[in-house]
Every structure is written in structure tokens, then in C-alpha cells.
Amino acid sequence: MEIIQGTDEYKGKEIVFHYTSEYYYEAYVDDFSVRFVRKPFGHEVHKEFKSTLLEDWLENPELYMIKEADELVGFIEISLESWNHRLRISNIWVSDSKRHQGIGSKLMNKGIERAGELGVRAIVLETQSCNDKAISFYKKHGFTLIGFDLISYSNEDIEKKEVRIEMGKILK
């Protein structure tokens, strides 16, 4: 499977992301200290959200895709944050039928390769504390927790077990 660069024809394309999780990272807040602890939900949780490709707010976004028989089976969307010299992964997606076949790793490696070509100091991305499989995938590729927002999606993110987590990988 070959990675190809996406064109402006994908600008504005809406993608539905969905995942299941049996674990989440509980956020414990004590004054000015925060600790995340992996805990079981006790049942499988289903989450879904939508994203739009090549949004105007992204600085020179780039889209890299893998297609099979003209069907999109995975992509990674990245953009340079020139103000702080980082590369942001705004989206990475693999179709359900193609998961666990190395496509996500191939796309992530393309993002890391592109970061090297651009000479950025780090790669960053956002995920949710309830997306255990994504967190494991990012950790496998050398990403660590670099920040969080306890009220990014709602005022009850901690109670909903869906805290915004920023993960990053330092390159230089």
C-alpha cells in the first residue's frame, strides 16, 4: 500500500470517527497537581465525533492517504505550527475494516518523516482520556503526555471521563 498526498478535492470533506474503549484515564485534581490513572469503564464505551479535512484554521495543512481500489482506507492530516516550530497531527484515521494491519503505523511514520523534512522540534496531537486504544498507539510511537485541558469539550469533562489530552514527541 502506497501513501499518496491528498489534494484540495478533500478540503471540507467530513469524516466520522468512532471508537470503542474499555478503559479511560481518570483525572485526579488536587489544588495545582493533576494525576491520570488508567481505569476500566466496566463495560465497552462507544464514542463518535466528526471532523472536517483541510480546515482553513490549519496552517498549510498536508494530507497523506492510503487507498485500496480507489477506496480511502486511511489518512494522516498534519500542519506546521510555524509560531512554535512544531508539527500538529490534526487527524489520523484508518477504516474499521483495515485496522490492526499496520496502516496506522505506516501513516504515523509518514508524519514523523515529514516532521524531519520540515526540521520541526516536536510533533503534537490531541486525543481524549477515554480513547485508550489511541493513547496506547501514540505511546507505541514515542508520544508522551505534554498537557491537558480539563474543560475543553464541556464543563463536565472530568465527570464524563473525556478530558482533552495533548501528547507530543520531541524530535530535537
Number of C-alpha atoms within 10 A of each C-alpha: 10 10 17 12 13 17 12 11 8 12 15 13 12 12 13 10 16 14 15 14 17 16 20 23 23 20 20 12 12 8 6 5 7 11 10 13 10 13 13 14 14 8 9 11 14 12 12 9 9 9 14 14 20 26 14 10 7 16 15 13 20 21 23 19 23 22 14 10 6 7 9 13 20 22 25 26 22 26 21 20 17 11 6 10 14 22 28 22 21 22 20 20 20 21 15 12 8 12 13 10 10 11 21 22 15 18 22 19 14 16 24 19 12 15 21 16 9 13 14 19 15 19 24 20 20 18 19 20 26 29 24 21 15 16 22 11 14 20 15 11 14 11 20 16 17 12 12 18 13 20 13 13 13 12 10 13 18 19 12 13 19 23 26 20 21 18 20 22 21 13 13 8
